[in-house]
């Protein structure tokens, strides 16, 4: 859902011939809190791209890089810090488009690349992530909607477009959205609840507990931050909700780009998973409480702008394809 290009491409990679692609118009009045981009219907949402924090870090790491690169230039050209800050984007996007490593990538040293990565960490943490007050909370309706269908299982009925018939959800549900929405979702899952706030004037000065490092089953992150934007939101970033059934009990395991990220407050299940009902009743319920209790309260919606979610506050587009905001496209 949502991305006309991404959906068919992925299905083609999976050797699946899709019959229909369903697009959700997030700006449609009938899709308030009921789309893959709920921020589009939230007047209180404002992404400032980490302004303030990013500015402080830019003033620290960019001047030495700018001075170094200008020392190689002969003539009147003088690169500014603003110029330098855009080069890493050229590295990433040109490499993605041409499928070859861009020459821009060789401009920076390994340490300078790490400094730029930390800039992106600050941008996403304070722009749309855990440090952005309630910006990340706008994805709670989507998370709730996913948890709702995980609780009801693959036999969940789906209201079809044609003749109002009813089908079944099935064992695999895939949706596509934008990078900011991926960061918002990842930031509201509970997996970063023990990550201390990132500081603006020193890289890697936000230590996490040894217990959390052990839960992640890796030595690479020892005594370091676990919120790293490039591991959350790379090109083709993914958030996976796995529904595990073990001896009659249901569990939820969360993966970000194929890596398991345990919820520190709830990881007693197999593979660092969380009992599904406990995740809904405790972890997700606490996130809703912190956000003000509802999407309408979070976003300060005016009277008449009614949300179209379910009674739980979750999106319904996974199970009701007749919603006015949904468009059907033949691939």
CORLINTA-V840117 format. One record per residue. N is the residue number from 1. RES is the residue in one small letter. PHI is phi in whole degrees, 0 to 359 (none if undefined). D_LAST is the distance of its C-alpha to the last C-alpha in whole Angstrom. Layout:
BEGIN
n: (N;N)
res: (RES;RES)
phi: (PHI;PHI)
d_last: (D_LAST;D_LAST)
END
This chain:
BEGIN
n: (1;2;3;4;5;6;7;8;9;10;11;12;13;14;15;16;17;18;19;20;21;22;23;24;25;26;27;28;29;30;31;32;33;34;35;36;37;38;39;40;41;42;43;44;45;46;47;48;49;50;51;52;53;54;55;56;57;58;59;60;61;62;63;64;65;66;67;68;69;70;71;72;73;74;75;76;77;78;79;80;81;82;83;84;85;86;87;88;89;90;91;92;93;94;95;96;97;98;99;100;101;102;103;104;105;106;107;108;109;110;111;112;113;114;115;116;117;118;119;120;121;122;123;124;125;126;127;128;129;130;131;132;133;134;135;136;137;138;139;140;141;142;143;144;145;146;147;148;149;150;151;152;153;154;155;156;157;158;159;160;161;162;163;164;165;166;167;168;169;170;171;172;173;174;175;176;177;178;179;180;181;182;183;184;185;186;187;188;189;190;191;192;193;194;195;196;197;198;199;200;201;202;203;204;205;206;207;208;209;210;211;212;213;214;215;216;217;218;219;220;221;222;223;224;225;226;227;228;229;230;231;232;233;234;235;236;237;238;239;240;241;242;243;244;245;246;247;248;249;250;251;252;253;254;255;256;257;258;259;260;261;262;263;264;265;266;267;268;269;270;271;272;273;274;275;276;277;278;279;280;281;282;283;284;285;286;287;288;289;290;291;292;293;294;295;296;297;298;299;300;301;302;303;304;305;306;307;308;309;310;311;312;313;314;315;316;317;318;319;320;321;322;323;324;325;326;327;328;329;330;331)
res: (x;x;x;x;x;x;x;x;x;x;x;x;x;x;x;x;x;x;x;x;x;x;x;x;x;x;x;x;x;x;x;x;x;x;x;x;x;x;x;x;x;x;x;x;x;x;x;x;x;x;x;x;x;x;x;x;x;x;x;x;x;x;x;x;x;x;x;x;x;x;x;x;x;x;x;x;x;x;x;x;x;x;x;x;x;x;x;x;x;x;x;x;x;x;x;x;x;x;x;x;x;x;x;x;x;x;x;x;x;x;x;x;x;x;x;x;x;x;x;x;x;x;x;x;x;x;x;x;x;x;x;x;x;x;x;x;x;x;x;x;x;x;x;x;x;x;x;x;x;x;x;x;x;x;x;x;x;x;x;x;x;x;x;x;x;x;x;x;x;x;x;x;x;x;x;x;x;x;x;x;x;x;x;x;x;x;x;x;x;x;x;x;x;x;x;x;x;x;x;x;x;x;x;x;x;x;x;x;x;x;x;x;x;x;x;x;x;x;x;x;x;x;x;x;x;x;x;x;x;x;x;x;x;x;x;x;x;x;x;x;x;x;x;x;x;x;x;x;x;x;x;x;x;x;x;x;x;x;x;x;x;x;x;x;x;x;x;x;x;x;x;x;x;x;x;x;x;x;x;x;x;x;x;x;x;x;x;x;x;x;x;x;x;x;x;x;x;x;x;x;x;x;x;x;x;x;x;x;x;x;x;x;x;x;x;x;x;x;x;x;x;x;x;x;x;x;x;x;x;x;x)
phi: (none;88;248;296;278;293;302;300;297;292;299;295;297;276;61;249;266;287;271;215;243;252;255;251;274;297;275;294;303;277;245;296;66;232;209;272;222;301;300;295;248;243;299;278;284;210;267;263;59;76;306;97;290;297;300;297;292;302;291;269;267;283;304;296;294;298;296;296;290;294;292;271;267;251;112;270;294;227;284;259;300;296;298;298;294;270;299;299;297;297;302;292;288;294;297;293;288;272;63;225;296;292;301;298;293;278;291;258;285;300;292;294;295;296;295;295;301;294;300;294;302;295;302;278;299;264;270;225;250;300;266;260;62;246;303;294;293;295;270;302;301;290;300;297;297;293;297;301;284;292;292;277;90;295;271;303;291;238;280;275;286;284;58;52;283;239;245;240;296;91;277;226;235;233;222;232;211;265;297;298;294;297;294;301;296;302;285;254;279;101;285;251;295;257;279;297;304;286;264;268;244;202;284;57;255;239;277;249;288;297;298;290;300;296;296;279;56;208;266;296;259;306;54;225;284;260;274;232;301;291;269;260;227;281;300;61;288;227;239;242;252;260;262;257;244;231;54;87;257;256;226;244;240;251;235;249;52;75;260;288;243;291;272;306;279;200;218;276;275;299;65;61;273;239;309;302;295;295;300;294;280;244;294;290;298;293;297;297;298;295;273;108;101;199;295;298;290;303;264;52;291;285;300;104;270;272;290;244;277;281;296;281;92;272;295;242;292;293;244;223;276;265;301;302;282;267;245;261;235;280;290)
d_last: (12;13;12;8;9;11;9;7;10;12;11;11;14;15;14;12;9;7;7;6;7;10;12;15;18;21;23;22;26;25;23;27;27;24;21;20;22;25;27;26;28;31;34;36;33;34;33;36;35;38;40;44;43;41;44;47;45;44;48;49;46;45;49;50;47;47;51;50;47;49;52;50;50;52;53;52;48;49;46;45;44;41;40;41;39;36;36;34;31;31;32;29;26;27;27;24;23;25;25;29;31;32;36;36;36;39;41;41;44;42;44;43;39;40;42;39;37;39;39;35;36;38;36;33;36;38;35;32;34;37;39;37;39;37;34;32;33;30;28;30;28;25;27;29;26;25;29;29;26;28;31;29;28;25;26;25;24;21;21;18;16;17;21;22;22;22;21;21;20;21;22;19;18;16;15;15;18;20;23;26;24;24;28;29;28;29;32;33;32;36;36;38;40;43;42;45;44;43;46;46;49;48;46;45;48;46;47;46;48;49;47;44;44;45;42;39;41;41;44;42;42;46;47;45;42;39;37;35;32;31;31;29;27;26;23;20;23;22;24;24;26;28;29;32;34;38;41;39;39;35;35;32;32;30;29;28;26;28;31;33;34;37;38;41;42;41;40;42;40;39;37;38;36;37;38;35;37;39;36;35;39;41;38;36;38;40;37;37;41;41;38;40;39;36;33;35;38;37;35;38;36;38;39;36;33;33;30;28;28;29;33;33;31;28;25;23;19;19;21;20;17;19;20;20;19;15;12;10;6;4;0)
END
